Amino acid sequence: MKMQIVKHQLKCDFYGCKNFAKYGFSTKGFIRRDIVFCEDCMKKMFECFSKISVPKPVKSPFKLAKAKKEKV
C-alpha cells in the first residue's frame, strides 16, 4: 500500500464530493486504479479510522527494566 500526493487534476472518489483530489492511495493488488481523495474527505476518513483504531504506546527500555525489577 502506498499513499502519495496526486500530480494531476482528478475529482475526489467519494460520492457527492466535487472537490479536486490531493492524495492518492494505491494498493497494487486487486484494485488496479488508484483511489483519490480531497483534503476534506481525507480528514473525515482519518477521524473515522482514529475512532476505531487507537495506536498502542511504544514500550521504552526504561519502563521494561522497571517492570522486570517489580516482578522479582
N, C-alpha and C positions, 0 to 999 in steps of 0.2 A: 504494500500500500504506500501511496506517495501523495503528499499534499504540496501543491505548488501555486504560484501566482499566475493567473491567466494573462497571456500576452495579446490575445485577440479580443475584439468586442463581441461577447456572446451574452445571450439572455440567461438569467438565473433559471435553474431547472425546477425550482419549487413552484407548485401550482398556484397561480394567482399573482405571482411576483413578476413585475415588468422591469425590474432594475437590471443593469448590466452586471455580469459576473466579475468577481475579483479573484476568487480562489477556485482551483480545480482539484478534484480528487480522483486518482487513478488506482484501480485495484490490480490491473494487469492479469485478471482472471477471466471469469465468465462474462463480465461486462466489458465489452471492447471499447466502449465510448467513455470518455471522462465525464464525471458528474461535476457541474459547475455551480457555484453559489455566489450570491452577492454578499456584501459585508453584513447587512442587517440579518439575513437568513442564517449566516454562519454564526452570528452571536446568539440568535434564538436557539439554534441547534445545539450550540455549546452549553447553553443554560439547561436545556433538557437533558443532555448527557451528564452534566455535572450533578444533577439531582439524583440520577440513578447510580452512577459510578463515582465513589469517593476514593481518591488515591490514598494509599497507606503510607505512613511516615517511614522514613529510612531509619533503620536501627544503627545508631552510631556505635563505634567500638567502645566508647566510654560507658555507655549505658549497658552494653553487653557484659563488660568486665564487672560492673557493679551488680548486675543480676546474678552472675556466677558466684560472687562472694556471698550474696544473701542466701543462695541455695545450700552452701556448705555449712 
